[in-house]
Amino acid sequence: MSMTETDQREPARTPRKRKRQPARGMSGLRVIARRVHFLAGVVVSPFLVVLSLTGLVYVFSPQIHDSLYQSQLYVNRVGTTPRPVSDQVRAALNAHPEATLQQVITSPDPNRTTRVVLSVPGLKGSGDAGQARTVFVDPYTNYINGELTTVGNRLPANTWLRDLHSNLHLGEPGRWYAELCASWLPVVVLGGLVLWLAQSRRRKRNRELLIPSRKTKGAWQRLRGVHGALGLWMSLGLVVIAISGLLISQFAGGRASQENDPMRLHAPTLAASPVVVPDGIEPIGVDRVLAIARAQGLRGELLVTAPDRPGAVYTVMERAAGIPLQRDNISIDPFTGDVTEHIGWDDYSFLAKVTSVAAEFHTGTLFGLANQIVLTALVTGLLVLIGLGYRMWWVRSPYKGRWKALPTAAWKQLSMPMVALSFLVLVAITWVLPVFGASLLVFLALDACLTALQRKKKPVPRLRT
C-alpha cells in the first residue's frame, strides 16, 4: 500500500491540547502554596532581612541604654534611706524654673535614679508623642546626674532604634514596609509547611521531615532538605513573631482606637474624670500619692502623672517587665486622696491580655535575657532560611532564558468552590490587615503578568506532515 493511499484513507489528525483538570482538595492547596511560597518569598525576603536586623538591635536596647546612659540612670553610691520624692522634684524644678512638672518615675531598684519629667517651653509636640525634658535625680542626695530630651518616656537611643525598626525613619511609608513584611511572613511560612509536609512525606520517612538526610543526592535536594526541616522547626516561632508585631503595629493592631475598639484589643484606660476643686484646701503632694498607690498594691516602677489643669486628678501607672505582668492603674483625687478609679489586670479583655503579652515578647522583655536569646535564635534562623531559599532558586538557574524555577500558574487550576473559598478568606484577611490586602492585589497582578509572559515564550507545537 502506497503512502498516498494511506493518506486518502486516514486523514491527518490535528493533535488536541489536553484540557487541564482543576486541582481539588489537598492538590489545590499545594498548587497555591507553591506559587505563593516562591513568589512572595522572593519579593518579601529582602525586606524581611532589613526588618530582622533592625529588630535584633532593638531587642538589646536595654543593654545599649545602660551602656550609653550609665551616668544618668545609675546613682554614684547607694545610700541608706532615700529622700522624699517631693524633694527630688523640687531639685529638678529649681534647675528648670521655667518648667512645669509632668511626670515622676520611681524605680524599685536602689541603684537607679528618679526620673522627673518636665514640660519645657520650646520642645516639639505635646502629650505622649511630644518631647519632654527628663531630669535624673539621685534619690539619696538630690544631686542631678544628668538631663535628656525624651519622647513618651523613651530615652533618645530607644526612640531612634524603635523608629529604625518600625519605619526606617521614613514615617508612614516606612510603617507600610514593616507591616508588609509582618503580614506576608506567616503566609510564606504556612505555604512552605504545606509543601514540605505534603510532598516530602510521600517520599521520605517521618524522621527526615525533622532532620535532613545526609544520603540525599543532588545540590538542590540537599538544600531543600535543610531548608524544609529548619523551616518546620522554626515555623511556630516565626508566626508568633509576625503576629505579635502586627498586634502592636500602626495599621493592624492600631486601627482600632480607644473610642472604636470593637474587638477590645487595647488595654483599658482610666477615665480620669475631673473632680471638684474645694476652697482653701491645698492639694496633696507626690509623696502621699505614692503612698496611696503602694497601699493599693502597685509595685515595680511607678509612673506618676501630675494634674495639668484645675480639677484634674493624679494618675499612677505600674510598669514592671517580665512575668507576671504588672499593669495596675489608679486615679487619685488631688485634694482628698480618694482613689476614684482602679484598673487591674483582671479588667483587661482576653485579646487585650494577648496583645500586652505579645508586645512584651516582641520587644524581648517578657522573660528577660532568655526572651532576647529566643528572639536572636529565631531571627538568625530566619536569615539562614532566606539564604537557603535564594540559593535553591539560584541552583535552578532562573536567569538562563526563562524562569525555570517559577512554579506553574495556580489560580486557573483551582476548582470553583476552592476559588470562592479563597476569595472569602482573602476578603476577611484584607479587612483585618489592610496593608496585606493592598499588597495582595499587587501580588495577583504580578502573578498574572508572569503567567502571560510564560505563555508567550512557550514554543508553538508544529503539526507533523
C-alpha positions in Angstrom: 0.0 0.0 0.0 1.4 3.3 -1.0 1.8 6.3 1.2 -0.7 8.2 -1.0 -3.4 5.6 -0.4 -2.8 5.7 3.3 -3.2 9.4 3.4 -6.5 9.1 1.5 -8.0 6.5 3.8 -6.8 8.1 7.1 -6.7 11.9 7.1 -4.1 13.6 9.2 -5.3 14.3 12.8 -4.6 17.5 14.5 -3.2 16.9 18.0 -5.6 18.0 20.6 -4.5 20.0 23.6 -5.2 18.2 26.8 -7.6 20.1 29.0 -6.1 20.7 32.4 -8.3 19.4 35.1 -8.8 21.7 38.1 -6.9 20.8 41.2 -9.0 19.7 44.1 -8.6 19.3 47.8 -5.1 19.0 49.0 -3.8 19.1 45.5 -5.3 22.6 45.0 -3.8 23.7 48.3 -0.4 22.5 47.3 -0.7 24.4 44.0 -1.5 27.7 45.8 1.2 27.1 48.5 3.9 26.5 45.9 3.1 29.6 43.9 2.7 31.9 47.0 5.8 30.5 48.8 8.0 31.0 45.8 6.8 34.4 44.5 6.1 36.0 47.9 9.4 34.6 49.3 11.5 36.1 46.5 9.9 39.5 46.7 9.4 40.0 50.5 12.7 38.3 51.8 14.9 41.4 51.2 12.6 43.5 53.3 12.5 40.7 55.9 16.3 40.8 56.2 16.2 44.5 57.0 13.3 44.2 59.4 15.1 41.3 61.2 18.4 43.0 61.6 16.9 46.3 62.9 14.6 44.3 65.3 17.5 42.3 66.6 19.4 45.5 67.5 16.2 47.0 69.1 15.7 43.8 71.3 19.0 44.6 73.0 18.2 48.2 73.6 18.1 47.8 77.5 21.8 46.8 77.4 22.5 49.6 75.0 20.8 52.2 77.3 22.7 51.0 80.3 26.0 51.5 78.5 25.2 54.8 76.8 23.4 56.5 79.8 25.0 54.8 82.8 25.8 58.2 84.4 22.2 59.3 84.2 20.5 56.0 85.0 22.5 54.9 88.0 23.4 56.5 91.3 27.0 57.1 92.3 26.6 55.3 95.6 23.6 53.6 97.2 22.7 55.4 100.4 20.8 54.2 103.4 17.5 56.0 103.1 16.1 57.7 100.0 14.9 61.3 100.4 11.3 62.2 99.8 10.3 62.2 96.2 8.9 65.7 96.6 12.4 67.0 97.5 13.8 65.3 94.3 11.1 67.0 92.2 11.9 70.3 93.8 15.6 69.9 92.9 14.6 69.3 89.3 12.3 72.3 89.2 15.0 74.5 90.8 17.2 73.6 87.9 14.4 74.5 85.4 12.3 77.3 86.9 10.6 77.8 83.6 9.2 74.2 83.5 6.2 72.5 85.0 6.0 69.0 86.4 4.6 66.5 84.0 5.6 63.1 85.5 7.7 61.4 88.1 9.1 57.9 87.5 10.4 56.0 90.6 12.3 52.7 90.3 12.2 49.8 92.7 16.0 49.2 92.0 18.0 51.1 94.7 20.8 51.6 92.2 18.6 53.6 89.8 17.9 57.4 89.8 14.5 59.0 89.9 13.2 60.5 86.6 11.5 63.8 86.8 9.8 64.6 83.5 9.3 68.3 82.9 7.3 70.3 80.3 9.7 72.9 79.0 8.8 75.7 76.5 10.4 75.2 73.1 10.2 71.5 72.8 8.4 69.8 69.9 4.9 68.2 70.3 2.8 67.6 73.4 1.4 64.7 75.3 2.8 61.1 75.0 4.1 61.8 71.5 5.7 65.1 72.4 9.2 65.8 73.7 9.9 66.4 77.3 12.9 67.2 79.5 13.8 64.4 81.8 16.0 65.2 84.8 17.7 62.2 86.5 17.9 62.9 90.3 19.9 60.8 92.8 17.3 59.8 95.4 19.8 59.7 98.2 21.5 63.2 97.6 19.1 65.1 95.3 22.1 65.5 93.1 21.2 65.9 89.4 23.0 63.2 87.5 22.1 64.5 84.0 19.3 65.6 81.7 17.9 64.1 78.4 15.2 65.0 75.9 12.8 62.1 75.8 9.7 61.2 73.9 7.0 59.2 75.6 9.4 58.4 78.4 11.8 56.7 76.0 15.4 57.6 76.0 16.9 59.0 72.8 18.6 55.8 71.8 15.5 53.8 72.4 13.4 56.3 70.3 16.0 56.1 67.5 16.2 52.3 67.4 12.4 52.0 67.7 11.8 54.3 64.7 14.5 52.5 62.8 12.8 49.1 63.3 9.2 50.3 62.8 9.6 52.7 59.9 13.3 53.1 58.9 12.9 56.8 59.9 10.7 57.2 56.8 7.4 58.0 58.6 4.2 56.4 57.2 5.8 54.8 54.1 8.3 53.1 56.4 5.4 51.7 58.5 3.9 50.2 55.4 7.1 48.3 54.7 7.2 46.9 58.3 3.6 45.8 58.2 4.0 44.4 54.7 6.8 42.1 56.0 5.0 41.1 59.1 1.8 40.3 57.1 3.4 38.1 54.5 5.8 36.2 56.8 3.0 33.9 58.2 1.7 33.3 54.6 5.2 32.3 53.3 5.8 30.1 56.4 2.4 28.3 56.1 3.0 27.8 52.3 6.3 26.3 53.0 4.8 24.0 55.6 2.2 22.7 53.2 4.8 21.9 50.6 7.2 20.2 53.0 4.6 18.1 54.8 2.5 17.2 51.8 5.3 16.5 49.2 8.1 15.2 51.4 6.0 12.8 53.5 5.0 10.8 50.4 8.7 10.0 49.6 10.5 10.2 52.9 10.3 8.8 56.4 8.9 11.0 59.2 12.4 11.3 60.7 13.6 13.0 57.5 10.9 15.7 57.9 12.7 16.9 61.1 16.3 16.0 60.4 17.9 16.4 56.9 19.3 13.1 55.5 23.0 13.0 54.6 22.3 10.5 51.8 20.3 12.9 49.7 21.8 13.3 46.2 21.9 16.5 44.3 22.7 20.0 45.4 19.1 21.3 45.2 17.7 18.3 47.0 20.2 18.7 49.9 19.4 22.4 50.1 15.7 21.6 50.1 16.2 19.1 52.9 17.9 21.6 55.2 15.5 24.4 54.2 12.4 22.3 54.8 13.5 20.8 58.1 14.7 24.1 59.6 11.5 25.8 58.5 9.5 23.1 60.2 11.3 23.6 63.5 11.0 27.4 63.3 7.5 27.8 61.9 5.7 28.4 65.2 8.2 30.9 66.5 8.2 32.9 63.2 4.4 33.1 63.1 4.4 34.3 66.7 6.9 37.0 65.9 4.9 38.1 62.9 1.5 38.2 64.7 2.9 39.9 67.8 4.4 42.6 65.6 1.1 43.1 63.8 -0.8 43.4 67.1 1.3 46.4 68.0 1.6 47.8 64.5 0.1 51.1 63.3 -2.3 49.7 60.7 -3.3 46.3 62.1 -3.3 46.5 65.9 -3.5 50.3 65.7 -6.6 50.5 63.5 -8.9 50.4 66.5 -8.7 53.5 68.7 -9.7 53.6 72.3 -13.0 55.1 71.2 -13.6 52.5 68.5 -12.3 49.1 69.6 -15.0 46.5 69.0 -12.6 43.6 69.5 -11.2 45.2 72.7 -7.6 44.8 71.6 -6.3 47.7 73.6 -5.7 47.9 77.3 -8.4 49.7 79.2 -7.6 53.3 80.2 -8.6 55.5 83.1 -11.5 57.8 82.5 -9.7 60.5 84.7 -13.0 62.3 85.4 -12.4 65.8 86.8 -13.0 66.5 90.5 -14.5 69.5 92.3 -11.8 72.0 93.4 -12.6 72.9 97.1 -11.8 76.3 98.5 -9.0 76.7 101.0 -7.6 73.1 100.7 -4.1 72.6 99.4 -3.6 69.6 97.0 -1.7 66.6 98.3 1.9 66.1 97.3 3.6 63.4 95.2 4.8 61.6 98.4 1.3 60.9 99.6 0.2 59.9 96.1 2.9 57.2 96.0 2.0 56.0 99.5 -1.7 55.6 98.4 -0.6 53.8 95.2 1.6 51.3 97.2 -1.3 50.8 99.6 -3.4 49.8 96.6 -0.9 47.1 95.7 1.0 48.8 92.9 4.6 47.6 92.7 7.6 47.9 90.4 8.3 51.1 88.5 5.6 53.7 89.2 4.8 56.5 86.8 3.0 59.3 88.5 1.3 61.9 86.2 0.6 65.2 87.8 -2.6 67.2 87.2 -2.2 69.5 84.3 -5.3 71.7 84.9 -7.7 72.6 87.8 -9.9 69.7 88.6 -7.6 67.1 87.0 -6.5 64.1 89.0 -3.3 62.3 89.7 -2.8 59.0 87.8 -0.3 56.3 88.8 0.7 53.6 86.3 2.5 50.4 87.3 5.2 49.3 84.9 7.1 46.1 85.5 8.8 43.9 82.9 8.6 40.2 83.0 6.1 37.6 84.2 3.6 38.1 85.9 2.7 41.3 84.0 2.0 44.2 86.4 -0.4 46.7 84.7 -2.4 48.3 87.5 -3.6 52.0 87.0 -5.3 54.2 89.5 -6.5 57.8 89.6 -6.4 59.8 92.8 -8.2 62.9 93.9 -5.5 65.5 94.4 -7.4 67.1 97.4 -8.9 64.2 99.3 -6.6 61.4 98.4 -9.5 59.2 97.4 -8.9 56.6 94.7 -11.5 57.5 92.1 -10.8 54.6 89.7 -8.7 51.4 89.7 -7.9 49.3 86.6 -6.2 45.9 87.2 -5.1 43.0 85.0 -8.5 41.3 85.6 -10.2 44.3 83.8 -8.3 43.5 80.6 -10.2 41.6 77.9 -8.7 38.3 76.7 -7.5 39.9 73.5 -6.0 42.9 75.4 -4.1 40.5 77.6 -2.8 38.7 74.5 -1.8 42.0 72.9 0.1 43.0 76.1 1.9 39.7 76.4 2.7 39.8 72.6 4.1 43.3 72.9 6.4 42.2 75.7 7.6 39.1 73.9 8.2 41.0 70.6 10.3 43.6 72.4 12.3 41.0 74.3 11.2 42.0 77.8 8.7 39.2 78.7 11.2 36.9 80.4 14.4 38.9 80.4 17.6 37.7 78.8 16.1 34.3 77.9 13.5 36.2 75.8 16.3 38.1 74.0 18.1 34.8 73.3 15.0 33.2 71.8 14.4 36.1 69.5 18.0 36.1 68.5 17.8 32.4 67.6 14.6 32.9 65.6 16.0 35.9 63.7 19.2 34.0 62.9 17.3 31.0 61.7 15.1 33.2 59.5 18.2 34.7 57.9 19.6 31.2 57.2 16.2 30.2 55.7 16.2 33.2 53.4 19.8 32.5 52.3 19.0 28.8 51.6 15.9 29.8 49.7 17.7 32.1 47.4 20.5 29.5 46.9 17.9 26.9 45.9 16.5 29.4 43.3 20.0 30.1 42.0 20.8 26.4 41.6 17.7 26.1 39.4 19.3 28.8 37.1 16.3 31.1 36.7 18.3 33.5 34.5 19.0 31.1 31.6 16.5 32.3 29.1 13.4 32.0 31.4 12.3 31.5 34.9 12.6 27.7 35.0 12.2 27.7 38.8 8.9 29.5 38.6 6.0 27.2 39.6 3.1 26.7 37.3 0.2 29.2 37.4 -2.1 28.4 40.4 -5.4 30.2 40.1 -6.7 28.7 36.9 -6.0 25.2 38.2 -8.4 25.5 41.1 -12.0 24.3 41.2 -14.7 26.9 41.5 -15.5 26.0 45.2 -11.9 26.4 46.1 -11.7 29.8 44.3 -14.9 31.0 46.1 -13.5 29.9 49.5 -10.1 31.5 48.8 -11.9 34.8 47.8 -13.8 34.9 51.1 -10.7 34.2 53.2 -8.8 36.9 51.4 -11.6 39.4 51.9 -11.6 38.7 55.7 -7.8 38.9 55.9 -7.8 42.2 54.0 -10.4 43.7 56.4 -8.1 42.9 59.3 -4.8 43.7 57.6 -5.3 46.5 55.1 -1.6 46.7 54.0 -1.7 43.0 53.3 -4.8 43.4 51.2 -3.3 46.1 49.1 -0.1 44.2 48.6 -2.1 41.1 47.7 -3.6 42.9 44.7 -0.1 43.7 43.6 0.9 40.1 44.0 -2.0 38.9 41.9 -1.2 41.4 39.2 2.5 40.2 39.2 1.4 36.6 39.1 -0.9 37.3 36.1 2.0 39.1 34.3 4.4 36.3 34.8 1.9 33.8 33.7 1.2 35.7 30.5 4.9 36.1 29.9 5.5 32.4 30.2 2.7 31.6 27.7 4.3 33.9 25.1 7.7 32.3 25.5 6.4 28.8 25.1 7.1 27.3 21.6 4.0 26.6 19.4 3.8 22.9 18.5 4.1 22.1 14.8 2.0 19.5 13.1 3.8 16.6 11.5 3.3 16.1 7.8 
